[in-house]
């Protein structure tokens, strides 16, 4: 996913092992990652919906520098490039990065891809105008450290846009709909070595679910201002109906998914 959480600075041996597991898990998924509904951004309505979300929170691109964290196979990085940003994608998994580089080359897109830890990017202070992260936050081992790191590498006035959700807890409405539609409630790792996924999830910070309010509070503690929770993702979800099917699309509309934007003080 556009997703791998990694351990923060000063975290001990147990979390180094977890970090290795996370990198290997997503590396193993790289070859077929885009085949899973909701990962690849389809041309047409879905791409326009994502573009509108980005423009709503990030404003005009105008060649500004954007860092796409946990860039995976490069879908968000390429979207940012098409919008007019100067994009760097950063991911911990080399197989994911290779897929992203191949896509960029095929599209003739000038996007730089780096292999690095999303919580310790090693990027210079105040080097990016914007940061994006899709489906990364829920996997973070130490979100406080990660958010402080992202604050550090943003320029004054820069904006972080995090698109994520609670993929652990399901509402009563969601459960009822799942029963009515004949769809089992499944975790994010279903069909992709769910046992490994579950073992990783049980040790990350948001193992009880990444609720928007908790994520926003941690961003505030890291020094961000103008922290805004945006739950108006219906346009994206409706546009994904072609790949998800109407049953799963209806469930998605009733899940705790959100975008959060936050700004570094000018």
C-alpha positions as CSV (number, residue, x, y, z in Angstrom):
1,X,0.0,0.0,0.0
2,X,1.2,2.6,-0.3
3,X,1.8,1.4,3.2
4,X,4.7,0.3,5.2
5,X,5.3,1.3,8.7
6,X,8.7,1.1,10.2
7,X,10.3,1.5,13.5
8,X,11.3,4.9,14.8
9,X,14.6,6.1,16.2
10,X,16.0,4.4,19.2
11,X,13.6,1.5,19.2
12,X,15.1,-1.8,20.3
13,X,15.8,-5.2,18.8
14,X,12.2,-6.5,18.9
15,X,11.1,-3.6,16.7
16,X,14.0,-4.1,14.3
17,X,12.7,-7.6,13.8
18,X,9.2,-6.2,13.1
19,X,10.6,-3.7,10.7
20,X,12.2,-6.5,8.8
21,X,8.9,-8.4,8.7
22,X,7.1,-5.4,7.4
23,X,9.5,-4.8,4.6
24,X,9.5,-8.5,3.6
25,X,5.7,-8.7,3.8
26,X,5.2,-5.8,1.4
27,X,8.0,-6.9,-0.8
28,X,6.3,-10.3,-1.2
29,X,3.1,-8.5,-2.3
30,X,4.7,-6.2,-4.8
31,X,4.2,-8.5,-7.9
32,X,0.4,-8.6,-7.5
33,X,-0.2,-5.5,-5.5
34,X,-1.9,-3.5,-8.3
35,X,-4.3,-6.4,-8.9
36,X,-6.0,-5.8,-5.6
37,X,-9.0,-3.5,-5.8
38,X,-8.4,-0.1,-4.3
39,X,-4.7,0.0,-4.8
40,X,-4.3,0.8,-8.5
41,X,-5.9,4.1,-9.5
42,X,-8.0,3.6,-12.6
43,X,-8.0,6.1,-15.4
44,X,-11.1,8.3,-15.7
45,X,-13.5,9.0,-12.8
46,X,-11.3,7.5,-10.1
47,X,-8.2,9.4,-11.1
48,X,-10.2,12.6,-11.3
49,X,-11.6,12.0,-7.8
50,X,-8.1,11.5,-6.3
51,X,-6.9,14.6,-8.2
52,X,-9.7,16.7,-6.7
53,X,-8.9,15.4,-3.2
54,X,-5.2,16.4,-3.6
55,X,-6.1,19.8,-5.0
56,X,-8.5,20.4,-2.2
57,X,-5.9,19.9,0.4
58,X,-2.6,20.7,-1.3
59,X,-3.6,23.5,-3.6
60,X,-2.0,24.2,-7.0
61,X,1.1,22.1,-7.8
62,X,3.2,24.8,-9.6
63,X,6.2,22.5,-9.6
64,X,6.4,22.4,-5.8
65,X,8.4,19.5,-4.3
66,X,6.2,16.6,-3.1
67,X,7.4,13.6,-1.1
68,X,5.2,10.5,-1.4
69,X,5.8,8.3,1.6
70,X,5.4,4.5,1.3
71,X,5.0,5.1,-2.4
72,X,4.5,1.4,-3.2
73,X,4.1,0.8,-6.9
74,X,4.0,4.5,-7.6
75,X,0.3,5.2,-8.1
76,X,0.1,8.4,-5.9
77,X,3.6,9.5,-7.0
78,X,2.5,9.4,-10.7
79,X,-0.7,11.2,-9.8
80,X,1.3,13.9,-8.1
81,X,3.5,14.2,-11.2
82,X,0.6,14.5,-13.5
83,X,-0.8,17.3,-11.3
84,X,2.4,19.2,-11.8
85,X,4.4,18.5,-8.6
86,X,8.1,17.6,-8.6
87,X,7.8,14.2,-7.0
88,X,10.0,12.0,-5.0
89,X,8.6,8.6,-4.0
90,X,10.0,6.9,-0.9
91,X,9.5,3.2,0.0
92,X,11.1,0.6,2.2
93,X,10.6,-2.3,-0.3
94,X,12.9,-2.6,-3.3
95,X,10.4,-4.8,-5.3
96,X,7.7,-2.1,-4.8
97,X,10.2,0.6,-5.9
98,X,11.2,-1.4,-9.0
99,X,7.5,-1.6,-10.0
100,X,7.2,2.1,-9.5
101,X,10.3,2.9,-11.5
102,X,9.1,0.7,-14.4
103,X,5.7,2.5,-14.4
104,X,7.3,5.9,-14.4
105,X,9.6,4.9,-17.3
106,X,6.7,3.6,-19.3
107,X,4.8,6.8,-18.7
108,X,7.8,9.1,-19.4
109,X,7.4,10.6,-16.0
110,X,10.3,12.2,-14.3
111,X,9.8,10.9,-10.7
112,X,12.7,10.0,-8.3
113,X,12.2,6.9,-6.2
114,X,14.3,6.3,-3.1
115,X,14.6,3.3,-0.8
116,X,14.3,4.6,2.8
117,X,12.5,4.2,6.1
118,X,9.4,6.3,6.3
119,X,10.0,7.2,9.9
120,X,13.7,8.1,9.3
121,X,13.8,9.4,5.8
122,X,17.3,10.9,6.0
123,X,16.0,13.8,3.8
124,X,17.3,17.3,4.6
125,X,15.4,19.7,6.9
126,X,12.7,21.8,5.2
127,X,13.2,20.2,1.8
128,X,9.6,19.5,0.7
129,X,6.5,21.7,0.1
130,X,4.1,18.7,0.6
131,X,4.0,15.2,1.8
132,X,1.5,12.5,0.9
133,X,0.9,9.1,2.5
134,X,-1.8,6.7,1.4
135,X,-2.5,3.8,3.7
136,X,0.7,4.1,5.7
137,X,-0.3,5.6,9.0
138,X,-2.2,2.5,10.2
139,X,1.0,0.4,10.0
140,X,3.4,2.8,11.8
141,X,5.3,1.4,14.8
142,X,6.0,4.9,16.2
143,X,3.7,7.5,14.7
144,X,4.9,10.2,17.1
145,X,8.4,9.8,15.8
146,X,7.2,9.6,12.2
147,X,5.1,12.8,12.4
148,X,8.0,14.7,14.0
149,X,10.2,13.5,11.2
150,X,7.7,14.6,8.6
151,X,7.3,18.0,10.3
152,X,11.1,18.3,10.1
153,X,11.5,17.8,6.4
154,X,8.5,20.0,5.4
155,X,9.2,23.6,4.5
156,X,7.6,26.3,6.6
157,X,4.0,26.4,5.5
158,X,4.2,23.0,3.9
159,X,1.3,20.5,4.1
160,X,1.0,16.8,4.9
161,X,-1.9,14.9,3.5
162,X,-2.6,11.5,5.0
163,X,-5.2,9.2,3.5
164,X,-6.0,6.2,5.8
165,X,-8.6,4.4,7.8
166,X,-9.5,2.1,10.7
167,X,-9.1,-1.3,9.1
168,X,-9.6,-3.2,12.4
169,X,-12.9,-2.1,13.7
170,X,-16.2,-2.4,11.8
171,X,-19.3,-0.4,12.8
172,X,-22.7,-2.1,13.5
173,X,-24.0,-0.8,10.2
174,X,-21.0,-2.2,8.3
175,X,-21.6,-5.6,10.0
176,X,-25.3,-5.6,9.2
177,X,-24.6,-4.7,5.5
178,X,-21.9,-7.4,5.3
179,X,-24.4,-10.0,6.5
180,X,-27.2,-8.8,4.2
181,X,-24.8,-8.7,1.1
182,X,-23.3,-12.1,2.0
183,X,-19.8,-10.7,2.4
184,X,-17.6,-11.9,5.2
185,X,-15.9,-9.2,7.2
186,X,-12.2,-9.5,6.3
187,X,-9.1,-7.8,7.5
188,X,-6.7,-6.0,5.2
189,X,-4.5,-9.1,4.9
190,X,-7.1,-11.5,3.7
191,X,-5.9,-13.6,0.8
192,X,-2.3,-12.4,1.2
193,X,-0.9,-14.4,4.0
194,X,-3.3,-13.3,6.6
195,X,-1.4,-14.9,9.4
196,X,1.7,-12.8,8.7
197,X,-0.4,-9.7,8.4
198,X,-2.1,-10.4,11.7
199,X,1.2,-11.0,13.4
200,X,2.5,-7.6,12.2
201,X,-0.7,-5.8,13.0
202,X,-0.7,-7.0,16.6
203,X,2.5,-5.2,17.2
204,X,2.1,-1.8,15.5
205,X,0.9,1.3,17.3
206,X,-2.6,1.3,15.8
207,X,-3.3,-2.3,16.4
208,X,-6.7,-1.3,17.8
209,X,-7.4,0.7,14.7
210,X,-6.2,4.1,13.4
211,X,-9.1,6.4,14.3
212,X,-9.0,9.8,12.7
213,X,-9.2,11.7,15.9
214,X,-6.2,9.9,17.4
215,X,-4.1,10.5,14.3
216,X,-5.1,14.2,14.3
217,X,-4.2,14.5,18.0
218,X,-0.7,13.1,17.4
219,X,-0.2,15.5,14.4
220,X,-1.1,18.3,16.7
221,X,1.4,17.1,19.3
222,X,4.1,17.0,16.6
223,X,3.7,20.7,16.1
224,X,1.4,20.7,13.0
225,X,-1.4,23.4,12.8
226,X,-4.6,23.6,10.8
227,X,-5.1,19.8,11.3
228,X,-8.3,19.0,9.4
229,X,-10.1,15.7,9.1
230,X,-11.9,15.2,5.8
231,X,-14.3,12.3,5.6
232,X,-15.8,13.3,2.2
233,X,-14.2,10.5,0.2
234,X,-17.5,9.3,-1.3
235,X,-16.4,10.5,-4.8
236,X,-13.3,8.3,-4.6
237,X,-15.2,5.3,-3.3
238,X,-18.0,5.6,-5.9
239,X,-15.4,5.8,-8.7
240,X,-13.8,2.6,-7.4
241,X,-17.1,0.7,-7.9
242,X,-16.0,-0.7,-11.3
243,X,-13.2,-2.6,-9.7
244,X,-14.7,-3.3,-6.3
245,X,-18.2,-4.3,-7.4
246,X,-21.3,-2.7,-6.0
247,X,-21.4,-4.8,-2.9
248,X,-17.9,-4.0,-1.7
249,X,-18.4,-0.4,-2.8
250,X,-21.4,-0.1,-0.5
251,X,-19.4,-1.5,2.4
252,X,-16.6,0.9,1.7
253,X,-18.9,3.9,2.0
254,X,-19.6,2.7,5.6
255,X,-16.0,2.2,6.7
256,X,-14.0,4.6,8.9
257,X,-11.9,6.1,6.1
258,X,-10.6,9.6,5.9
259,X,-8.0,12.1,4.7
260,X,-6.2,14.4,7.2
261,X,-4.3,17.5,6.2
262,X,-1.9,19.3,8.5
263,X,0.4,22.3,8.0
264,X,3.8,23.2,9.3
265,X,3.9,26.6,10.9
266,X,5.1,29.3,8.4
